[in-house]
Each structure stands twice: as C-alpha cells, then as structure tokens.
C-alpha cells in the first residue's frame, strides 16, 4: 500500500470514528470545490464524491473597542485591544480623542 493511500485511509477512518463518537463532521463537494463546508448528518460517507472533516473548534478573537480621534485635521478610527497597558482614561486623555465607538468589547468568531 502506497504511503499517500495509507494516509488517506487513516484520515477517512479518523473522520468516521469521530462521527461515531458524536463529534460534528462537515462535508464539501469535490466537484467544483465549493469553499463552503456543510454539516454532515447522513447515514453513510461517500469519500469518492465528498471531502469530510471534523468541524474545527470556534475561536474567539482578542476583544477590541474602537474610538474616534482627530489627527492632522482628519478623523480616524483607532482600535484598542484587550490587554493594552493603557487604561480607558489614558486613551480618553490623548489629544484629539473624540469618543468611543464601541461601549462594549467586540469579538469576531474565527
């Protein structure tokens, strides 16, 4: 058995085992290679027509808040990240600070 075939079979077995263990599995058509992954809920796998994967864990971005500031007679949007050593009060004391755009921390799901 060739190494690439062995790797493929191991990958397919891992996906089937994960599904049997209750993990969420996604599939994608091999025809046209649509970038979107769909949730798998079928009764059988068709590895000839579809690629399968264990659904990746959802990751949350670092929190951020945006604020407006005037600099050189133009308004700019700045981003303040969680973990920034400056306090909110220190940001508000910066020359040209106008106001906070976000009043709560914002997160993006990756």
N, C-alpha and C positions, 0 to 999 in steps of 0.2 A: 504494500500500500504506500503510495506516494505521501510525502510529508504534508503537502497542501491539502490533500484529500482527508488525511487524518485530522488535521486542524479543523477543517470544515465540519467533519462528523462530530468532533468533540464540541464545537461551538453549537451545533444543532442539538446535541444531546443536553447541553447545559441549559439551553432555552426551554426545551421540553420539560426538563426536571424542575426548573424554576416555576413554570406554569403549573405543574403537578403539585408543587409546594405552596401554591396560592399567590405567587408573585404576579404582578401585572406585566403582560407581554404586549408588545406592539409589532405591527407588520407594515410593510411597504412593498408596493409592486415593483418587480424587477423590470417590467416593461415601461419604458419612458422615464423611469427613476424619479417619480414624483417625490419631492422633498418632504412631504407631509407623512408622518407616522400615524397609523390608526390603532385604536385599542383592539386587541385580539380577544375574541370571545367564542371562537369556533370550536368544533369538535375534533378537527384534525389539522395538521400542519401540511402545507404544500410548499416545500422548500425549492421546488423547481420553478415556481412562479412568483414566490414572495420571499423577501428577506424578513427575518424576525430578530427582535432584540428584547432584552429585559428593559422595562421602562426605566430611564435614568432618574435618579433622585432629583427632586426640585431643589434648586439652590437659590437662596435669597441674597441679593446684593448687599453691599455695605449701605447703611442708611445715609441719606443726604437731605439737605434742605437748601433751597435756592433763595438768593436775595438780590435786590437791585442796588446798583451803585453807579454814581456818576463819576466818570473819569475822562479828563480832557474834553469836557462839554458833550459827552455822549453817555447814554445809559447802557450799562452792561449787566448781564445776569451772571452771578457768581455762584459757585457750589461749595457748600460747607459740608464736609463728610463727618460721619461718626468717628470719634477717636481724634478729631482735630484738637490740638492742645489749647487753642484759643476758646474762650468762653463766648456765649452769645453776647454778653455785654461788651466784650472786647471787639467783636465784629461790628456791633452797633455803633461803637466809638470811632470806627475807621472813617476817615474823611471821605465824604461823598456817599455814605450809606443812606439809602432811601427807606427801604422797608424789606421785610421778609416776604417772599412769595409763598412759601410753604409754612404753615403753622404747626404741622406735624411732620415727623420723619417720613420720608418717602423710600420705598423699596421696589426694586424690579425683580421679577422672577426670571431666572435664567434657566 
